[in-house]
Amino acid sequence: MAILLRFVLLCGVADLTRSLSITTPEQMIEKAKGETAYLPCKFTLGPEDQGPLDIEWLLSPADNQKVDQVIILYSGDKIYDDYYQDLKGRVHFTSNDLKSGDASINVTNLQLSDIGTYQCKVKKAPGVGNKKIQLTVLVKPSGTRCYVDGSEEIGNDFKLKCEPKEGSLPLRYEWQKLSNSQKLPTSWLSEMTSSVISVKNASAEYSGTYSCTVKNRVGSDQCLLRLDVVPPSNRAGTIAGAIIGVLLALVLIGLIVFCCHKKRREEKYEKEVHHDIREDVPPPKSRTSTARSYLGSNHSSLGSMSPSNMEGYSKTQYNQVPSEDFERAPQSPTLPLAKVAVPNLSRMGAVPVMIPAQSKDGSIV
């Protein structure tokens, strides 16, 4: 009985070793963004595996809400690699003869979206096998910047900072002094592996060139920092200079305001003087006004005469007025007007004459 059981077990093991199996162990792979990931999948076939060979790679994204995606397939001696749009053109079989037992693939130009579990399935009836590979995509540190946060003066407190622009966690930092004694202060030793070094009561011996190296599992980056610890600046002189500058600015503004005000006063004075001169100018004598003044004076003289001799006098006087008198003023002075009331003049037969008015500049209105 024992011999028979042993024979059955040996036959079962032999059958298992002769069936299809994937020899690549399950593993985890870490790669940097932009690099190429090699995902191995090697298999062996048994004598009884006589069916068509089918190879299928699936991706289970890190986001559990997404379903498994077929990314590449070999079936009927043909390759199909356009199932998954995010990996289209970036996933390829590494072997030209898949029947030789190598179903490994390469994923090029890795992106953070490629993180997930990749599963290799090989089927050749009746044999079936599969293996899983965990792929992690990390970002190498890059764009690292070193700088001093604070005033680099003796006796001051400030900080040395090292900041990469990008890089996957965890990150490790390493500070070194590259110049002078290359000996770091004892108080700094506890912070040499951190991104920030706190400097207390700085002295001149701290001056020099420092380097900061940032590392993670897929790469590293470095930056340099020049530290110059100098004596304190003359703050009193700086404050005094600032005050003097403010005072000069105020004086300049005052001068500008004064000049503008003075100029406005001068312009206003010139306008007033010009207006006064125009009012004092006597009106020009016009030919029409001269003639009418002459006639008016004669009518005034007629007003003092009686109605009996009015007719003869008016004819004689008006006929004696030369035509040229309308062109120039009379040479003899006019008689003063008698103060007679308007009603009396009307009863006396006087004829009213309208004298045109004149504006300030002498023109007839």
C-alpha positions in Angstrom: 0.0 0.0 0.0 2.7 2.4 0.9 4.6 1.6 -2.3 1.5 2.2 -4.4 0.9 5.6 -2.7 4.5 6.6 -3.2 4.1 5.7 -6.9 1.0 7.9 -7.3 2.6 10.9 -5.6 5.7 10.6 -7.9 3.5 10.5 -10.9 1.6 13.5 -9.8 4.8 15.5 -9.3 6.0 14.4 -12.6 2.7 15.5 -14.2 3.0 18.9 -12.5 6.5 19.5 -13.6 5.6 18.6 -17.2 2.7 21.1 -17.4 3.0 24.8 -18.3 4.5 27.0 -15.6 5.9 30.5 -15.3 9.4 30.5 -13.8 9.6 34.2 -13.0 8.9 34.8 -9.3 6.5 37.6 -8.2 8.4 40.7 -7.4 8.3 44.5 -6.9 10.0 46.9 -9.3 10.8 50.6 -8.6 11.7 52.9 -11.5 12.1 56.6 -12.0 9.7 58.6 -14.0 10.7 58.7 -17.7 12.7 55.5 -17.5 11.9 52.1 -19.0 10.6 49.3 -16.8 11.4 45.7 -17.7 8.7 43.3 -16.5 9.9 39.7 -16.8 7.6 36.7 -17.6 9.3 33.5 -18.6 7.5 30.2 -18.9 8.0 26.5 -19.8 5.6 24.1 -21.6 4.8 20.4 -20.9 4.6 17.7 -23.6 0.8 17.6 -23.2 0.5 21.4 -23.8 -0.5 21.2 -27.5 -3.2 24.0 -27.8 -2.7 27.5 -29.4 -0.4 29.8 -27.4 -2.1 32.9 -25.8 -0.3 35.5 -23.8 -2.1 38.3 -22.0 -0.8 41.2 -19.8 -3.3 43.0 -17.6 -2.9 46.1 -15.4 -4.7 46.6 -12.1 -4.3 50.4 -11.5 -3.4 51.8 -8.1 -6.8 53.4 -8.0 -9.0 50.5 -6.9 -12.0 52.2 -8.5 -10.7 51.3 -12.0 -11.2 47.8 -13.4 -8.3 45.7 -14.8 -7.2 46.7 -18.2 -5.7 44.5 -21.0 -2.5 46.3 -22.2 -1.1 43.8 -24.7 -2.2 40.5 -26.1 -0.6 37.7 -28.2 -3.1 35.3 -29.9 -3.2 33.5 -33.2 0.4 34.4 -33.9 -0.5 38.1 -33.8 0.2 41.0 -31.4 -2.4 43.4 -30.2 -1.1 46.4 -28.3 -3.8 49.1 -28.6 -6.2 48.0 -25.9 -5.2 50.6 -23.3 -5.0 54.2 -24.5 -2.7 55.4 -21.6 0.0 52.9 -22.6 -0.5 52.9 -26.4 2.8 52.9 -28.1 4.8 52.5 -24.8 4.4 48.7 -24.2 6.2 46.1 -26.2 7.2 42.4 -26.0 10.9 42.0 -25.5 11.2 38.8 -27.6 10.6 38.3 -31.3 9.8 34.6 -30.7 7.2 34.3 -28.0 7.0 30.6 -28.5 10.5 30.2 -27.1 9.1 30.8 -23.6 9.7 34.5 -23.0 6.6 36.7 -22.6 8.4 39.6 -20.9 7.5 43.2 -21.8 9.0 46.7 -21.6 7.1 49.8 -20.6 8.9 52.9 -21.8 8.7 56.6 -20.7 7.2 55.7 -17.4 4.6 58.0 -15.9 3.0 58.2 -12.5 -0.2 56.9 -14.0 1.6 53.6 -14.8 1.8 52.7 -11.1 -0.1 49.4 -10.4 0.0 45.6 -10.4 0.8 44.0 -13.8 -0.3 40.4 -14.3 1.2 38.0 -16.9 -1.1 35.2 -18.1 0.1 32.4 -20.4 -2.3 29.7 -21.8 -1.5 26.7 -24.0 -4.2 24.2 -23.5 -4.4 22.4 -21.2 -1.7 24.4 -19.4 -2.4 27.8 -17.8 -0.1 30.0 -15.7 0.1 33.6 -14.3 2.3 35.8 -12.2 2.0 39.3 -10.8 4.5 42.2 -10.7 4.1 45.3 -8.6 5.5 48.4 -10.4 6.2 51.7 -8.6 7.1 54.8 -10.4 9.1 57.4 -8.5 10.2 60.9 -9.3 13.9 61.7 -9.0 14.8 64.9 -7.1 15.4 67.8 -9.4 15.6 71.6 -9.5 17.1 71.7 -6.0 17.7 75.2 -4.7 19.9 76.3 -1.8 19.5 79.7 -0.1 19.9 81.7 3.1 16.8 82.8 4.9 17.8 85.8 7.0 20.6 88.4 7.2 24.1 87.0 7.0 25.6 89.2 9.7 27.8 88.4 12.7 25.7 87.7 15.8 22.5 87.1 13.8 20.3 84.0 13.6 19.4 82.7 10.1 18.7 79.4 8.3 20.3 77.5 5.4 17.6 75.8 3.3 17.7 73.1 0.7 14.5 72.6 -1.4 14.1 70.3 -4.4 11.5 71.4 -7.0 10.2 67.8 -7.3 11.0 64.4 -5.9 9.1 61.4 -4.5 9.2 60.7 -0.8 11.0 59.7 1.3 13.9 62.2 0.7 17.2 62.2 2.4 19.5 65.2 2.8 23.2 65.5 3.2 25.1 68.8 3.9 28.8 69.3 3.4 31.3 72.1 3.7 33.5 72.4 0.6 35.8 75.3 1.5 38.1 76.6 4.3 38.5 74.2 7.2 35.7 71.9 5.9 34.8 71.5 9.6 31.2 72.0 10.4 30.1 73.6 13.7 29.2 71.1 16.4 25.7 72.6 16.7 25.0 71.8 13.1 25.7 68.0 13.3 22.1 67.1 14.4 20.7 68.9 11.3 23.1 67.7 8.6 20.5 65.2 7.3 17.6 67.6 7.2 16.5 70.2 4.7 17.0 73.1 7.0 20.0 74.1 9.2 19.3 76.7 11.9 22.3 79.0 12.5 22.5 80.7 15.9 24.7 83.6 16.8 26.6 83.4 13.5 30.4 84.1 13.4 32.8 84.8 10.5 34.2 81.2 10.6 30.9 80.0 9.3 31.6 81.6 5.9 32.3 79.2 3.0 30.8 77.1 0.3 28.3 74.4 1.2 26.7 71.6 -0.8 23.3 69.9 -0.2 22.6 66.5 -1.8 19.0 65.3 -2.0 18.4 61.6 -2.5 15.6 59.1 -2.9 15.4 55.4 -4.0 15.7 56.3 -7.7 18.1 59.3 -8.0 19.7 62.3 -6.4 20.3 66.0 -7.0 22.7 68.6 -5.6 22.9 72.4 -5.1 25.7 74.7 -3.9 25.4 77.6 -1.4 27.9 80.4 -0.8 27.7 81.8 2.8 29.4 85.1 3.7 29.0 86.2 7.3 29.9 89.9 7.5 30.0 92.5 10.3 26.7 94.3 11.1 25.8 97.2 8.8 25.6 100.8 10.0 21.9 100.9 10.7 22.0 104.4 12.3 23.6 105.8 9.1 21.0 104.0 7.0 18.1 105.4 9.1 19.6 108.9 9.0 20.0 108.7 5.3 16.4 107.6 4.9 15.2 110.6 7.0 17.3 113.0 5.0 15.9 111.6 1.8 12.4 112.1 3.0 13.0 115.7 4.1 14.6 116.5 0.7 11.6 115.0 -1.0 9.2 117.2 1.1 11.2 120.3 0.4 11.2 119.6 -3.3 7.4 119.1 -3.2 7.0 122.3 -1.3 9.0 124.2 -3.9 7.0 122.8 -6.7 3.7 123.8 -5.0 5.0 127.3 -4.3 6.1 127.8 -7.9 2.8 126.7 -9.3 0.9 129.0 -6.9 3.1 131.9 -7.8 2.6 131.3 -11.5 -1.1 131.2 -11.1 -1.1 134.5 -9.2 1.0 136.2 -12.0 -1.4 135.0 -14.7 -4.4 136.2 -12.7 -2.7 139.7 -12.2 -1.9 140.0 -15.9 -5.5 139.3 -16.8 -6.8 141.9 -14.4 -4.3 144.6 -15.6 -5.2 144.0 -19.2 -8.9 144.3 -18.5 -8.4 147.6 -16.6 -6.4 149.1 -19.5 -9.2 148.3 -22.0 -11.8 150.1 -19.8 -9.6 153.3 -19.5 -9.2 153.7 -23.3 -11.5 156.5 -24.6 -13.9 155.5 -27.4 -12.9 156.4 -30.9 -14.8 159.2 -32.7 -16.9 158.0 -35.6 -18.0 160.1 -38.5 -21.7 159.4 -37.9 -21.5 160.3 -34.2 -19.7 163.6 -35.0 -22.3 164.7 -37.5 -25.2 163.8 -35.2 -23.5 165.6 -32.4 -23.4 168.7 -34.5 -27.0 168.4 -35.5 -28.0 167.8 -32.0 -26.3 170.9 -30.8 -28.1 173.0 -33.4 -31.4 171.5 -32.4 -30.7 172.3 -28.8 -30.1 175.9 -29.9 -33.3 175.9 -31.8 -35.1 174.9 -28.7 -34.4 178.2 -27.0 -36.0 180.2 -29.9 -39.6 181.1 -30.4 -41.8 179.2 -32.8 -42.3 182.3 -35.0 -38.8 182.4 -36.3 -38.2 178.6 -36.2 -39.0 178.1 -39.9 -36.6 180.6 -41.3 -33.8 179.8 -39.0 -34.0 176.0 -39.6 -33.9 176.5 -43.4 -31.0 178.9 -43.2 -29.0 176.9 -40.7 -29.5 173.5 -42.3 -28.6 174.9 -45.7 -25.4 176.2 -44.3 -24.2 172.9 -43.0 -21.4 171.9 -45.3 -21.2 168.2 -46.5 -17.6 168.0 -45.3 -18.8 168.6 -41.7 -20.1 165.0 -41.7 -16.6 163.8 -42.3 -14.8 165.8 -39.5 -15.7 167.3 -36.1 -16.7 171.0 -35.9 -13.9 173.4 -35.0 -16.0 175.8 -32.8 -17.0 174.7 -29.3 -20.6 173.8 -28.9 -23.0 175.9 -26.8 -23.9 174.6 -23.4 -27.3 172.9 -23.2 -30.0 174.7 -21.3 -31.7 172.8 -18.6 -35.4 172.7 -19.8 -38.0 170.2 -19.0 -39.1 167.8 -21.7 -42.8 169.0 -21.7 -41.7 172.6 -22.1 -39.5 171.7 -25.1 -42.4 169.9 -26.7 -44.7 173.0 -26.3 -41.9 175.2 -27.7 -41.9 173.1 -30.9 -38.6 171.3 -30.3 -38.0 168.1 -32.2 -36.7 165.1 -30.1 -33.4 163.6 -31.3 -32.2 160.1 -30.3 -28.5 160.0 -29.5 -27.0 156.5 -30.0 -25.3 155.0 -27.0 -21.7 153.8 -26.9 -20.1 150.7 -25.4 -16.9 150.8 -23.3 -14.7 150.2 -26.2 -16.2 153.2 -28.1 -18.4 151.4 -30.6 -22.0 152.4 -31.3 -24.7 150.1 -29.8 
